[in-house]
Amino acid sequence: MQQNGSGNFTAAGLVGGRGGPYEQWQAEEGVPVYRSYYVTDMYTMELGDWARKGGKGAYLNLANQYEDDAMVVEIPPGGQLNAEHHMYEALIFVLTGRGATTVWGDGIPKRTVEWKPGSLFSPPLNMTYQHFNASGSEPARLLAVTRQPAVFELFRSAEFIYNCDYTFKERFAGEENYFADPGHRLKRLYWKTNFVPDVRTFQLEEYPERGPGFNMKFSLAGNSMMAHVSEFPIATYKKGHRHNAGAHVIIIGGEGYSLVWFEGDAERERINWKDGAILSPAEGMYHQHFNAGATPARYLALRLGGNPEHITGRDAEQEAEWWGERAVNQIEYDDEDPEIRAEYEAEIARHGLKLQLEKDKFRVKETLERVARGELH
């Protein structure tokens, strides 16, 4: 069965109607599948019994794309999910509850990470792992964003994906401090770690390229997938932009809304959000995020993207060239539809707030000059 973004069931059937190996696998799983650009509340969304995992869960196939997917799993009070391993990467964010995850491999000792709401980690590729709920009275919910669809389209074999015994020792060899090491800064806006205890409190760095606010990108478990956290102050909003599909934006603080639209659309769709919502723009879809509340807004994005370790050597000239290419798909404040700002100013006025946006401080060219001078590092 499938559900749309509002949480109502739609017509049953295979995801997307394509009938490919990924959709066939999902049909066999027998759990709800949410299809839309967003889900309003992952804390309360309906889940189904998931026999393979040994708990409850649901798939989220957002933005009509098959590069990556998301799933929510729930661990019963005092219980655990079944151990599993698979040939695709998975980024895991703790929605609710406290517990632990143990990871091991053939001839590789077990290592355990304890987690709480807001924790972020990734089981090393194809290592066996098992989730445990530390509470005897409350369930725990975890969100995972994975490369499962693309891997199913590539290998077309669940037997291989879930039962291959190959060990990637270059990713995990049983290091004692694998999850305990707090990590280190790679360069401006990039952090390497295998475990973030709480993304809501992790210290971010100034990121004026996208507008007022702060950001940090994470390299986790040697993955090709990555994550980033973004925060923007009260009475401010981000620049509109577009990119490839696959970014899953999870609201972890504040209240506001996002506008989504394709180039040439007569109207923009508005998605209201708060803590616990998730949205994922489609391929080439413009999207713009607005803090409409009385506190800073923060979100976590789990997404496709190159490992930041591969670009640590990029110098100021290369950075400028890279941003010059990106600017084609970003709408600067001076170029946006005036109705966007008018709508936002009317929205925050309901809270007695006025726009706090000095546009000249957030131009990409000026920002890159600050980076070159060492003012942002």
Secondary structure, 3 states (H helix, E strand, C coil): CEECCCCCEECCCCHHHCCCHHHHHHHHHCCCEEEECEECCCCCCCCEEECCCCEEEEEEEECCCCCCEEEEEEECCCCECCCECCCCCEEEEEEECCEEEEEEECCEEEEEEEECCCCEECCCCCCEEEEEECCCCCCEEEEEEECHHHHHHHHCCHHHHHHCCCCCCCCCCCCCCCCCCCCEEEECCEEEECEECCCCCCCCEECHHHCCCEEEEEEECCCCCEEEEEEECCCCECCEECCCCCCEEEEEECEEEEEEECCCCCCCEEEEEECCCEECCCCCCEEEEEECCCCCEEEEEEECCCCHHHHCCCCHHHHHHHHHHHHHHEECHHHCCHHHHHHHHHHHHCCCCCCCCCHHHHCHHHHHHHHHCCCCC
